[in-house]
Amino acid sequence: MKQFVLGIDVGGTNIKFGLVDQKGKIVDRSHLSTKECISHKEKLIDKLVRGCEEIIAKNKLSKENLRGIGIGLPGLINAKEGIVYSLTNIPGWKNVPLKRIIEKKLRVSVFIDNDVNVITLGEWKKGAGKGKENMICITLGTGVGGGLVIKNKMYRGEGFAAGEIGHIPVQQAGRKCNCGGNGCLETLVGNRYLLQKAKRIFKKRDFSLEDVSKLACQGNRKAVQFWQQVGEQIGIGLTGVVNVLNPSCIVVGGGVANAYAHISGPMLETIQKRAMRVQGKMVKIKKSNLGPNAGIIGAQALVEEEIKFRAK
Ligand SMILES: [Zn+2]
């Protein structure tokens, strides 16, 4: 009998649903807008349930061939007990036992985790970090996220808050950060700040980071320098991580991944120049190869990992 996992990626504008077969192929997908309901807890839960019910009905899935549902959410998640402690920039979510709520409604096993952890699991099990015993993942976007795989296991920390690579301080003073700190990596390479910087440098009001990438591809010197500096700044932040954790590989994902070709070189050079010899020599940098599917493939990996772990 064919078996499937339903992977769900909850974002600020969309909930993406994907039905994944045991080979890791997405065989059906759908999405619902979260725009009008993201801060309304009950409405968002209803949407999650409705989206699941639709895809289950459409594919005529029974309890026997749906192994579980995996959900990645942007926030602080107790993955062990399935509780959403809080969602980033979304009020109204505090200590919500989401796993239990959805399991009760759908009668299927549900596993939840932080979205960047889910992406990391996806890259580790099926993507660019496949088979690595020690790897880290960094996602570049509005926020700069990170996930850690240590000794073949996702590392979530004492309070499920580990992996916040974007909040490594890289400047002594520096800009105030969303997290309450100062001079975090995210205040230098988060999309919002990069866009401000790009508009200033290129003296254009209507300008996107995609435009900077295009210019860099055409060899525009200012654009190349722009991404080079971004790569160096990320490299400085990651040097500390590399020295502490000695990973074999760093997978780069997220929105700015389009600029990967321009930032990966300076990133690696910076790490090799500044990290300790053994750690710096070992580490490789790879581009995410799951791209926009990382959240769904990762949610499948989460379900499989949890089923395996709980069966022990
Ligand atoms: Zn911060």
Boltz pocket constraint, residues with backbone or C-beta under 6 A from the ligand:
constraints:
  - pocket:
      binder: B
      contacts: [[A, 166], [A, 167], [A, 168], [A, 177], [A, 178], [A, 179], [A, 180], [A, 181], [A, 182], [A, 184], [A, 186]]
      max_distance: 6.0
